[in-house]
Amino acid sequence: MSPARLILGLLLLAACGWVGLALFVAPETVAEIRPFTSSKQCQECHAQAFDEWESSWHAQSWTDSEVRALSDDFSNTDCIDCHAPRPIFETGIGNRVLPRTTRRVEGVDCIACHLLPDGTMAGTLDNPSAECRPVARRELLDPEFCAGCHDQHGTVKQWRASRFAVEGPEFMDCIDCHMPLRDGTPAGGRDHTMHGGHDLELVRAAVAMRAVRTSAGWTVEVENVGAGHNFPTDERSRAADVFWRPLGATSVDDWRRLHRFRNPYRFETGETDTELPAGETIGLPLEDPAAAEGAEVILVYKLSPYYEDAERPDPEREASVVHRLELRP
């Protein structure tokens, strides 16, 4: 047999082998797109994430009693957009979300964050064989993804101006704090509890409080050390207060407010924005003669400043104590 015929024969054998192999290798299964009309449909395959979400304030954004009170039971219809939103991918990353008319009781649900316009789901990997046909979308990690709701009061803009957004290897974004990795590695997935203002330990990690002696008394310093945005931020109903009373005093009547951190609503004329930007420190002089022999100072955080008794403030009853100091001469 000539060399040319031998080569031709080998090529034909190889071609036949590839054809035979192709006949026995099953094509990749592509699942039919399942219409998703409720987050409850996600529970079967994503039980852990669903349970975390169900206990989160995202899930309670429509039913929470404080939200109901502050929105006048959603008579303020502007609140509906973010408390029962249509899918973020529908309105576009970074754009204000639109309100939905169904399933509002599910609040900010799985569908709001993950449903794509073609009926598939945004996820961390491509899997055409799964019922929800997840497609890897890097945008889920982007702070702009949160902006459609959480930049209404400038929170994402505040992050952009912070060191967390610009310091190379120390770069931290929204999900690093609010959706941490479950076991510290990507393999464990993200915690869907959505830690935030209701998480007192997260609030404590955001700010530090200390005091220095001065010739006139004391200066109480509060520093925003850990929040990648203002303290407090987002909800204008939230506030943080510094109270003090003479050391050894035990009466509620002895508490005196030294400072309030808060961004007021537009209708609160005469009030100014006193939030503490990321990385900044404020010094609060405490020069009252009643503090000369020492003072107790507390930083408290409250979700709604309207619940306090303005005539007889009891900060420990009305709010969570974040930090406490005892100032001694």
C-alpha positions, -999 to +999 in steps of 0.1 A: +000+000+000+013+034-010+020+060+018-008+082+004-034+054+007-022+046+042-026+082+053-060+084+037-071+052+055-060+065+089-078+097+084-110+078+075-107+056+106-102+087+128-133+104+113-154+073+119-141+072+155-152+108+161-186+101+146-191+070+167-180+089+199-204+117+191-233+091+188-226+079+224-219+113+241-252+127+253-257+164+246-258+188+276-293+189+290-310+222+288-340+226+312-371+244+301-375+278+316-398+275+346-419+306+353-411+320+387-440+338+404-429+335+441-398+332+461-412+301+477-403+282+445-366+288+453-369+270+487-366+234+474-332+239+458-318+267+479-331+259+514-303+276+533-304+308+513-342+308+515-342+303+553-317+331+557-337+354+535-370+345+552-355+357+585-341+389+570-354+424+570-355+422+532-383+396+536-400+418+562-397+451+543-435+451+536-448+437+569-424+453+595-445+474+620-420+503+620-421+505+582-459+504+583-460+532+609-434+555+592-451+551+558-486+556+572-494+520+562-479+527+527-502+557+521-469+573+512-467+553+479-431+564+472-421+538+498-437+509+479-410+510+452-382+497+474-403+477+499-420+456+472-398+461+441-400+446+406-368+428+394-337+450+395-326+436+361-359+448+347-354+485+355-316+484+351-286+483+375-284+516+394-318+528+383-346+534+408-367+503+410-404+502+402-432+489+425-449+456+419-486+450+424-485+413+435-468+393+463-460+425+482-460+405+514-428+389+502-410+422+504-376+424+488-376+388+476-354+364+456-371+374+423-364+411+429-327+405+430-322+374+407-348+373+379-336+382+345-359+396+318-357+364+298-370+343+327-337+328+338-320+337+371-288+357+377-264+336+398-228+329+404-224+302+378-239+290+345-261+259+348-285+254+319-296+220+334-311+236+365-348+246+366-340+282+371-313+282+344-288+303+364-265+326+345-234+340+361-238+378+364-209+398+380-233+427+386-247+409+417-215+419+435-215+455+423-225+483+448-245+498+419-268+467+422-279+480+456-282+516+445-317+512+430-331+512+466-302+521+489-290+552+471-323+571+476-306+588+505-271+587+491-257+555+508-239+542+477-225+577+469-212+578+505-194+545+499-179+558+467-163+586+486-150+564+514-116+547+517-133+513+513-140+521+476-105+534+467-078+516+488-066+488+465-062+455+485-084+468+513-113+474+489-146+465+505-180+468+490-216+464+502-218+426+502-185+422+521-202+436+552-238+429+546-236+395+528-204+379+542-192+345+529-208+318+551-175+300+559-150+326+547-146+311+512-166+314+480-175+277+482-198+284+512-218+310+493-231+343+507-252+348+538-287+360+527-296+372+562-286+407+550-270+421+581-276+458+586-290+483+610-308+457+630-276+439+637-262+455+669-228+439+666-224+453+630-234+488+644-208+485+671-181+476+646-190+508+626-180+533+653-156+539+681-161+562+711-134+576+734-128+607+756-099+629+763-094+653+792-091+690+785-085+720+805-122+729+803-135+693+810-137+665+785-140+660+748-160+629+737-148+617+703-169+595+680-152+580+650-167+562+620-141+534+618-159+506+601-189+518+580-183+523+544-209+551+544-223+577+569-233+567+604-262+562+605-273+560+569-302+552+545-333+553+566-339+589+577-359+576+607-327+563+622-306+581+647-276+577+670-273+598+702-246+606+727-260+610+762-242+617+794-250+621+831-228+627+862-209+596+873-229+577+900-262+591+889-289+565+885-321+585+876-335+586+841-339+623+846-301+628+848-295+618+812-286+648+790-282+646+752-248+658+740-252+651+703-275+635+677-264+619+644-292+619+619-302+630+584-337+646+587-366+643+564-372+671+539-403+683+558-383+688+590-374+724+583-346+739+604-329+705+610-295+698+595-277+666+584-255+655+613-245+620+600-209+611+605-191+603+572-169+572+568-135+577+583-143+609+601-142+618+638-162+644+656-151+659+689-180+668+713-170+691+742-184+681+776-177+711+797-207+712+821-195+717+857-217+687+866-192+665+848-162+678+866-161+649+890-167+624+863-194+613+839-211+583+823-214+586+786-233+563+762-238+561+725-272+547+716-287+537+683-324+538+675-343+527+644-369+554+649-363+587+668-400+594+669-406+568+697-388+587+723-403+608+751-388+642+744-397+655+778-381+626+798-357+608+775-348+573+786-321+563+761-315+528+775-352+520+771-357+536+738-326+525+720-297+500+719-265+510+738-236+508+713-208+520+735-205+532+771-177+551+788-169+561+824-150+594+826-130+598+858-108+628+868 
